């Protein structure tokens, strides 16, 4: 009985040991297989790094306003007698817009004119009498003073009447009327807004370091937030002091408003155009990868593996230093040189040292070289270039 038990135990140990040993051997072989397995090449497209002509700019957010724009107000209170405009009417400089009831002032003016006529007649008679020597000099002086006072009264009433006839100070587009016929409008009541939308101005701010690069006469580009409107103009004013709270400098640019598409009060993107530079290396912002360690790009290099005579293409991750931005491009100040082949599609599947194949038919860059030209530039054998050309 004991002998049978011992035999069973030994058999059990051998079976269990065999199973454990087989599993360990299998795990080791699987790990060895994956360790030596070469991953498949990643399909990517590339662009050649070339120095370009760069037009740098200063980016800002601004607010559009009319070059001439104001809220029109009643200068002298009274009842609204005439409204000679409607909303969005185009009016010319000097056009009558609003009239306040002036019957009382007109009656006063007629009375003042009658008094002036009498004063002028008395002055003429006093001068004739003084010339004949039959009147005292004081009588002539009194007549002259009375006439001068009458003239001043007429001029004053005429000025009051003019203030009750409100005219357009410049040509432009009228806003919505804020008063009604028969309404009493007190002095200072705003009755409409007038905006000259043919010419616009944009006020924007720049940091004090950037403002040193901007000056009167420099060109600017103005774009609406939705990108549907792109206008050009130039800087007409730079605030001579820096805001002590924000450390920003205010600038003003004047813009020709084609077809009045830009509206006063609208937010716009402003780009101050700086002098053109040559020999600048710049790439689309989409090829840049950013992480905690910095900004980087993938470049394709030819490499011959140890123990092999056949060269292959691999991706190398290069950390770069970024500079200025212009639209979709960003300047590379350090890390790349002319002639490098930068991956522009498929870089999200790469790690440094990964094997790649070039397929520029999928390139998002319309100016990217052909796949065969890239292979030649990288120094790949003619056979590889021909095979690539046949496959595409």
FIMAR-449087 format. One record per residue (C-alpha): x, y, z; residue in three letters; residue number from 1. Coordinates in Angstrom, 3 decimals, padded with zeros to 6 digits. Example, Ala and Ser with C-alpha at 12.3 -4.5 7.8 and 13.67 -1.06 7.14 Angstrom:
<pts>
((012.300, -004.500, 007.800), ala, 1) ((013.670, -001.060, 007.140), ser, 2) 
</pts>
This chain:
<pts>
((000.000, 000.000, 000.000), unk, 1) ((002.798, 002.414, 000.908), unk, 2) ((004.682, 001.404, -002.219), unk, 3) ((001.689, 002.260, -004.408), unk, 4) ((001.307, 005.648, -002.679), unk, 5) ((004.948, 006.495, -003.278), unk, 6) ((004.645, 005.541, -006.931), unk, 7) ((001.548, 007.758, -007.303), unk, 8) ((003.299, 010.699, -005.643), unk, 9) ((006.336, 010.332, -007.911), unk, 10) ((004.104, 010.166, -011.010), unk, 11) ((002.194, 013.247, -009.853), unk, 12) ((005.439, 015.148, -009.279), unk, 13) ((006.689, 014.168, -012.738), unk, 14) ((003.441, 015.247, -014.418), unk, 15) ((003.249, 018.568, -012.563), unk, 16) ((006.949, 019.202, -013.119), unk, 17) ((006.573, 018.462, -016.810), unk, 18) ((003.654, 020.857, -017.141), unk, 19) ((005.496, 023.632, -015.241), unk, 20) ((008.659, 023.037, -017.234), unk, 21) ((006.778, 023.114, -020.531), unk, 22) ((005.062, 026.374, -019.624), unk, 23) ((008.367, 027.971, -018.628), unk, 24) ((009.986, 026.769, -021.855), unk, 25) ((007.053, 028.099, -023.894), unk, 26) ((007.143, 031.515, -022.183), unk, 27) ((010.888, 031.760, -022.762), unk, 28) ((010.549, 030.920, -026.447), unk, 29) ((007.677, 033.377, -026.915), unk, 30) ((009.686, 036.148, -025.239), unk, 31) ((012.705, 035.293, -027.354), unk, 32) ((010.581, 035.330, -030.519), unk, 33) ((009.123, 038.759, -029.803), unk, 34) ((012.514, 040.093, -028.726), unk, 35) ((014.065, 039.157, -032.050), unk, 36) ((010.990, 039.837, -034.209), unk, 37) ((011.423, 042.821, -036.521), unk, 38) ((008.294, 045.027, -036.522), unk, 39) ((006.785, 045.826, -039.930), unk, 40) ((007.806, 049.078, -041.587), unk, 41) ((005.487, 052.037, -041.007), unk, 42) ((004.119, 053.734, -044.116), unk, 43) ((004.827, 057.507, -044.000), unk, 44) ((005.133, 060.518, -046.285), unk, 45) ((007.846, 063.176, -046.076), unk, 46) ((008.658, 066.731, -047.086), unk, 47) ((012.118, 068.058, -047.833), unk, 48) ((013.341, 070.866, -045.573), unk, 49) ((014.105, 073.913, -047.737), unk, 50) ((014.927, 077.492, -046.706), unk, 51) ((012.070, 079.789, -047.685), unk, 52) ((011.313, 083.490, -047.945), unk, 53) ((009.635, 084.369, -044.662), unk, 54) ((007.330, 087.292, -044.012), unk, 55) ((007.131, 087.535, -040.222), unk, 56) ((004.300, 089.296, -038.466), unk, 57) ((002.950, 090.361, -035.096), unk, 58) ((-000.396, 088.825, -034.168), unk, 59) ((-003.052, 090.660, -032.147), unk, 60) ((-006.802, 090.963, -031.551), unk, 61) ((-008.443, 094.263, -032.393), unk, 62) ((-011.780, 096.041, -032.531), unk, 63) ((-013.087, 097.696, -035.677), unk, 64) ((-014.698, 101.113, -035.636), unk, 65) ((-015.667, 103.659, -038.260), unk, 66) ((-012.991, 106.192, -039.201), unk, 67) ((-015.766, 108.759, -038.647), unk, 68) ((-018.552, 107.703, -036.341), unk, 69) ((-020.594, 109.421, -033.679), unk, 70) ((-023.878, 109.430, -031.787), unk, 71) ((-025.901, 112.447, -032.906), unk, 72) ((-027.655, 114.367, -030.141), unk, 73) ((-030.156, 117.219, -029.821), unk, 74) ((-028.371, 120.500, -029.031), unk, 75) ((-031.443, 122.481, -027.986), unk, 76) ((-034.491, 120.863, -026.407), unk, 77) ((-037.900, 120.938, -028.008), unk, 78) ((-040.605, 118.972, -029.810), unk, 79) ((-039.489, 116.865, -032.780), unk, 80) ((-041.091, 118.378, -035.885), unk, 81) ((-039.353, 116.511, -038.746), unk, 82) ((-037.351, 113.287, -039.105), unk, 83) ((-035.758, 113.175, -042.558), unk, 84) ((-034.011, 109.812, -042.453), unk, 85) ((-034.728, 106.122, -041.978), unk, 86) ((-032.604, 103.332, -040.572), unk, 87) ((-029.566, 102.485, -042.769), unk, 88) ((-030.084, 105.501, -045.027), unk, 89) ((-026.927, 106.819, -046.658), unk, 90) ((-026.746, 110.559, -046.079), unk, 91) ((-024.432, 113.255, -047.370), unk, 92) ((-022.582, 115.882, -045.367), unk, 93) ((-024.840, 118.892, -044.688), unk, 94) ((-028.101, 116.965, -045.211), unk, 95) ((-030.966, 117.937, -042.863), unk, 96) ((-031.670, 115.006, -040.540), unk, 97) ((-033.911, 116.303, -037.764), unk, 98) ((-035.834, 119.487, -037.057), unk, 99) ((-037.023, 120.723, -033.666), unk, 100) ((-040.120, 122.938, -033.442), unk, 101) ((-038.768, 126.496, -033.835), unk, 102) ((-041.915, 128.623, -034.211), unk, 103) ((-041.252, 130.584, -031.040), unk, 104) ((-037.647, 131.310, -032.009), unk, 105) ((-038.707, 132.358, -035.512), unk, 106) ((-041.195, 134.850, -034.027), unk, 107) ((-038.466, 136.194, -031.737), unk, 108) ((-036.164, 136.489, -034.744), unk, 109) ((-038.723, 138.492, -036.715), unk, 110) ((-039.140, 140.803, -033.721), unk, 111) ((-035.369, 141.157, -033.415), unk, 112) ((-035.046, 141.944, -037.135), unk, 113) ((-037.716, 144.669, -036.794), unk, 114) ((-035.821, 146.114, -033.843), unk, 115) ((-032.607, 145.978, -035.892), unk, 116) ((-034.253, 147.816, -038.770), unk, 117) ((-035.428, 150.571, -036.376), unk, 118) ((-031.997, 150.791, -034.775), unk, 119) ((-030.322, 151.092, -038.196), unk, 120) ((-032.756, 153.868, -039.167), unk, 121) ((-032.079, 155.759, -035.914), unk, 122) ((-028.333, 155.349, -036.412), unk, 123) ((-028.537, 156.742, -039.940), unk, 124) ((-030.553, 159.772, -038.719), unk, 125) ((-028.115, 160.340, -035.835), unk, 126) ((-025.158, 160.352, -038.230), unk, 127) ((-026.853, 162.894, -040.517), unk, 128) ((-027.628, 165.180, -037.573), unk, 129) ((-024.094, 164.837, -036.242), unk, 130) ((-022.649, 165.779, -039.647), unk, 131) ((-024.784, 168.973, -039.677), unk, 132) ((-023.724, 169.733, -036.111), unk, 133) ((-027.228, 169.868, -034.696), unk, 134) ((-026.930, 166.778, -032.435), unk, 135) ((-024.724, 165.907, -029.521), unk, 136) ((-021.997, 163.274, -029.972), unk, 137) ((-023.521, 161.219, -027.162), unk, 138) ((-026.691, 160.722, -029.206), unk, 139) ((-024.657, 159.179, -032.068), unk, 140) ((-022.783, 156.899, -029.680), unk, 141) ((-026.035, 155.736, -028.102), unk, 142) ((-027.551, 155.019, -031.553), unk, 143) ((-024.463, 152.996, -032.581), unk, 144) ((-024.629, 150.951, -029.363), unk, 145) ((-028.326, 150.269, -029.840), unk, 146) ((-027.756, 149.105, -033.426), unk, 147) ((-024.881, 146.862, -032.366), unk, 148) ((-027.042, 145.290, -029.666), unk, 149) ((-029.855, 144.685, -032.176), unk, 150) ((-027.401, 142.969, -034.577), unk, 151) ((-026.175, 140.713, -031.754), unk, 152) ((-029.749, 139.760, -030.833), unk, 153) ((-030.501, 138.766, -034.449), unk, 154) ((-027.268, 136.716, -034.684), unk, 155) ((-028.047, 134.949, -031.398), unk, 156) ((-031.553, 133.956, -032.491), unk, 157) ((-030.250, 132.768, -035.872), unk, 158) ((-027.752, 130.555, -034.048), unk, 159) ((-030.551, 129.096, -031.893), unk, 160) ((-032.570, 128.343, -035.043), unk, 161) ((-029.565, 126.618, -036.647), unk, 162) ((-029.215, 124.398, -033.570), unk, 163) ((-032.811, 123.287, -034.057), unk, 164) ((-031.992, 122.146, -037.589), unk, 165) ((-029.718, 119.128, -037.083), unk, 166) ((-027.599, 118.330, -040.148), unk, 167) ((-025.166, 115.503, -040.967), unk, 168) ((-021.608, 116.502, -039.956), unk, 169) ((-020.177, 114.020, -042.514), unk, 170) ((-021.360, 111.468, -045.062), unk, 171) ((-022.238, 108.016, -043.761), unk, 172) ((-024.919, 105.496, -042.841), unk, 173) ((-027.635, 106.353, -040.345), unk, 174) ((-028.621, 104.058, -037.519), unk, 175) ((-032.058, 103.332, -036.070), unk, 176) ((-033.969, 106.528, -035.106), unk, 177) ((-034.200, 106.893, -031.323), unk, 178) ((-036.918, 109.583, -031.300), unk, 179) ((-040.440, 109.900, -032.734), unk, 180) ((-042.395, 112.745, -034.330), unk, 181) ((-044.079, 114.899, -031.668), unk, 182) ((-041.759, 113.638, -028.931), unk, 183) ((-040.179, 116.186, -026.620), unk, 184) ((-036.419, 115.773, -026.862), unk, 185) ((-034.397, 117.295, -024.061), unk, 186) ((-030.986, 118.821, -024.687), unk, 187) ((-028.429, 116.036, -025.181), unk, 188) ((-030.963, 113.382, -026.265), unk, 189) ((-029.338, 110.966, -028.758), unk, 190) ((-031.527, 110.652, -031.815), unk, 191) ((-029.372, 108.306, -033.986), unk, 192) ((-025.865, 107.131, -034.753), unk, 193) ((-023.981, 108.077, -037.924), unk, 194) ((-021.150, 105.837, -039.178), unk, 195) ((-018.900, 106.320, -042.191), unk, 196) ((-018.286, 102.656, -043.102), unk, 197) ((-016.316, 103.316, -046.286), unk, 198) ((-013.164, 103.713, -044.230), unk, 199) ((-012.614, 101.789, -041.012), unk, 200) ((-010.018, 101.830, -038.292), unk, 201) ((-008.900, 099.021, -036.034), unk, 202) ((-007.527, 099.551, -032.541), unk, 203) ((-005.332, 096.769, -031.133), unk, 204) ((-002.606, 096.241, -028.558), unk, 205) ((000.857, 094.698, -028.587), unk, 206) ((003.281, 093.788, -025.835), unk, 207) ((005.899, 096.452, -025.253), unk, 208) ((008.635, 094.219, -026.738), unk, 209) ((006.625, 093.666, -029.927), unk, 210) ((005.514, 097.286, -030.194), unk, 211) ((009.140, 098.323, -030.775), unk, 212) ((008.947, 096.542, -034.145), unk, 213) ((005.824, 098.440, -035.253), unk, 214) ((005.753, 101.971, -036.633), unk, 215) ((003.429, 104.344, -038.473), unk, 216) ((003.061, 103.378, -042.122), unk, 217) ((003.623, 099.634, -041.666), unk, 218) ((001.184, 097.369, -043.465), unk, 219) ((-001.363, 095.250, -041.595), unk, 220) ((-003.687, 092.403, -042.519), unk, 221) ((-007.102, 092.203, -040.869), unk, 222) ((-009.152, 089.013, -040.829), unk, 223) ((-012.519, 088.294, -039.258), unk, 224) ((-012.835, 085.479, -036.732), unk, 225) ((-014.612, 083.196, -039.210), unk, 226) ((-011.949, 083.842, -041.844), unk, 227) ((-014.431, 085.081, -044.455), unk, 228) ((-012.966, 088.577, -044.761), unk, 229) ((-009.348, 089.544, -045.349), unk, 230) ((-008.550, 093.266, -045.630), unk, 231) ((-005.347, 095.273, -045.812), unk, 232) ((-004.379, 098.628, -044.359), unk, 233) ((-001.607, 100.422, -042.552), unk, 234) ((-000.756, 101.692, -039.085), unk, 235) ((-001.685, 105.343, -038.600), unk, 236) ((-000.892, 105.794, -034.926), unk, 237) ((001.107, 104.330, -032.044), unk, 238) ((000.319, 105.352, -028.471), unk, 239) ((003.442, 107.098, -027.115), unk, 240) ((003.114, 105.504, -023.671), unk, 241) ((002.786, 101.981, -022.258), unk, 242) ((-000.223, 101.083, -020.139), unk, 243) ((001.269, 100.648, -016.647), unk, 244) ((-001.299, 098.001, -015.683), unk, 245) ((-001.290, 095.713, -018.712), unk, 246) ((002.173, 096.605, -020.092), unk, 247) ((000.570, 096.857, -023.534), unk, 248) ((000.844, 099.526, -026.224), unk, 249) ((-002.227, 100.630, -028.193), unk, 250) ((-001.957, 100.990, -031.972), unk, 251) ((-004.422, 102.128, -034.631), unk, 252) ((-004.655, 101.074, -038.282), unk, 253) ((-006.897, 102.373, -041.045), unk, 254) ((-008.564, 099.846, -043.369), unk, 255) ((-010.379, 100.304, -046.667), unk, 256) ((-013.732, 098.599, -046.066), unk, 257) ((-014.604, 096.901, -049.358), unk, 258) ((-018.391, 096.768, -049.863), unk, 259) ((-018.833, 097.768, -046.194), unk, 260) ((-018.441, 094.150, -045.102), unk, 261) ((-016.599, 095.083, -041.901), unk, 262) ((-018.944, 096.339, -039.172), unk, 263) ((-018.069, 098.857, -036.428), unk, 264) ((-017.573, 097.070, -033.104), unk, 265) ((-016.537, 093.783, -034.747), unk, 266) ((-013.640, 091.750, -033.312), unk, 267) ((-010.872, 091.016, -035.829), unk, 268) ((-007.493, 089.300, -036.011), unk, 269) ((-004.700, 091.737, -036.834), unk, 270) ((-001.293, 090.852, -038.270), unk, 271) ((001.376, 093.538, -038.506), unk, 272) ((003.597, 092.711, -041.500), unk, 273) ((007.332, 092.861, -040.744), unk, 274) ((010.191, 093.055, -043.298), unk, 275) ((010.698, 089.930, -045.411), unk, 276) ((013.550, 087.557, -044.518), unk, 277) ((015.260, 084.916, -046.666), unk, 278) ((016.828, 081.557, -045.813), unk, 279) ((014.392, 080.725, -043.013), unk, 280) ((013.541, 077.106, -042.209), unk, 281) ((009.817, 076.729, -041.476), unk, 282) ((007.459, 073.758, -041.325), unk, 283) ((003.701, 073.253, -041.040), unk, 284) ((002.659, 073.223, -037.402), unk, 285) ((001.045, 069.801, -037.893), unk, 286) ((004.423, 068.028, -038.209), unk, 287) ((005.547, 069.179, -034.761), unk, 288) ((005.026, 066.795, -031.840), unk, 289) ((004.984, 068.334, -028.365), unk, 290) ((005.350, 066.598, -025.008), unk, 291) ((006.830, 067.194, -021.563), unk, 292) ((010.347, 066.802, -022.930), unk, 293) ((009.984, 069.415, -025.665), unk, 294) ((009.065, 069.829, -029.316), unk, 295) ((010.256, 067.290, -031.865), unk, 296) ((009.927, 066.067, -035.450), unk, 297) ((010.666, 062.742, -037.137), unk, 298) ((013.165, 062.666, -039.979), unk, 299) ((013.898, 059.738, -042.279), unk, 300) ((017.508, 058.521, -042.567), unk, 301) ((019.212, 055.703, -044.456), unk, 302) ((020.874, 053.103, -042.237), unk, 303) ((022.571, 049.774, -042.960), unk, 304) ((021.927, 047.224, -040.177), unk, 305) ((024.941, 045.437, -038.711), unk, 306) ((025.657, 042.188, -040.571), unk, 307) ((023.602, 043.222, -043.604), unk, 308) ((024.502, 044.822, -046.941), unk, 309) ((021.002, 046.125, -047.639), unk, 310) ((020.297, 049.683, -046.428), unk, 311) ((016.926, 050.458, -044.845), unk, 312) ((015.027, 053.618, -043.983), unk, 313) ((014.448, 054.455, -040.342), unk, 314) ((012.755, 057.321, -038.489), unk, 315) ((014.823, 059.425, -036.110), unk, 316) ((013.210, 061.719, -033.540), unk, 317) ((014.925, 065.115, -033.420), unk, 318) ((014.172, 067.749, -030.812), unk, 319) ((013.871, 071.232, -032.288), unk, 320) ((013.665, 074.818, -031.107), unk, 321) ((010.618, 076.723, -032.346), unk, 322) ((010.528, 080.380, -033.328), unk, 323) ((007.935, 082.658, -034.820), unk, 324) ((004.621, 081.661, -036.370), unk, 325) ((003.086, 082.830, -039.635), unk, 326) ((-000.280, 081.360, -040.557), unk, 327) ((000.096, 077.568, -040.643), unk, 328) ((003.909, 077.691, -040.632), unk, 329) ((006.268, 077.792, -037.673), unk, 330) ((009.931, 078.712, -037.751), unk, 331) ((012.561, 076.123, -036.741), unk, 332) ((015.554, 077.940, -035.285), unk, 333) ((017.549, 074.900, -034.193), unk, 334) ((017.586, 071.145, -034.801), unk, 335) ((017.064, 070.850, -038.583), unk, 336) ((019.070, 071.632, -041.692), unk, 337) ((018.260, 072.024, -045.362), unk, 338) ((017.803, 068.677, -047.109), unk, 339) ((016.352, 066.785, -044.130), unk, 340) ((013.319, 064.652, -044.955), unk, 341) ((010.672, 065.390, -042.328), unk, 342) ((007.714, 063.056, -041.796), unk, 343) ((004.484, 064.957, -042.468), unk, 344) ((001.991, 062.074, -042.233), unk, 345) ((002.041, 058.906, -040.127), unk, 346) ((004.270, 060.289, -037.367), unk, 347) ((001.750, 059.337, -034.674), unk, 348) ((002.658, 055.667, -035.277), unk, 349) ((006.417, 056.185, -035.020), unk, 350) ((009.083, 055.889, -032.380), unk, 351) ((012.734, 056.719, -032.817), unk, 352) ((014.503, 053.965, -034.742), unk, 353) ((011.353, 052.523, -036.334), unk, 354) ((011.642, 051.145, -039.851), unk, 355) ((009.628, 053.099, -042.437), unk, 356) ((008.615, 053.014, -046.071), unk, 357) ((008.032, 056.159, -048.113), unk, 358) ((004.718, 056.765, -049.876), unk, 359) ((004.366, 060.388, -050.878), unk, 360) ((001.083, 059.752, -052.656), unk, 361) ((-000.557, 060.223, -049.241), unk, 362) ((001.363, 063.421, -048.444), unk, 363) ((-000.726, 066.409, -047.283), unk, 364) ((001.968, 068.693, -048.753), unk, 365) ((001.066, 069.502, -052.384), unk, 366) ((004.686, 070.505, -053.040), unk, 367) ((006.196, 067.308, -051.619), unk, 368) ((008.664, 065.517, -053.959), unk, 369) ((007.758, 062.199, -055.534), unk, 370) ((008.550, 058.994, -053.672), unk, 371) ((011.248, 058.059, -056.191), unk, 372) ((012.926, 061.479, -055.787), unk, 373) ((012.897, 061.054, -052.007), unk, 374) ((014.507, 057.622, -052.292), unk, 375) ((017.227, 059.056, -054.530), unk, 376) ((017.838, 061.984, -052.185), unk, 377) ((018.233, 059.555, -049.271), unk, 378) ((020.836, 057.578, -051.231), unk, 379) ((018.869, 054.358, -051.564), unk, 380) ((020.013, 051.809, -054.202), unk, 381) ((018.658, 052.196, -057.728), unk, 382) ((016.861, 048.860, -057.435), unk, 383) ((014.887, 050.134, -054.425), unk, 384) ((014.046, 053.312, -056.328), unk, 385) ((012.786, 051.338, -059.310), unk, 386) ((010.755, 048.992, -057.135), unk, 387) ((009.156, 051.975, -055.441), unk, 388) ((008.319, 053.615, -058.773), unk, 389) ((006.717, 050.377, -060.058), unk, 390) ((004.629, 049.922, -056.924), unk, 391) ((003.189, 053.437, -057.309), unk, 392) 
</pts>
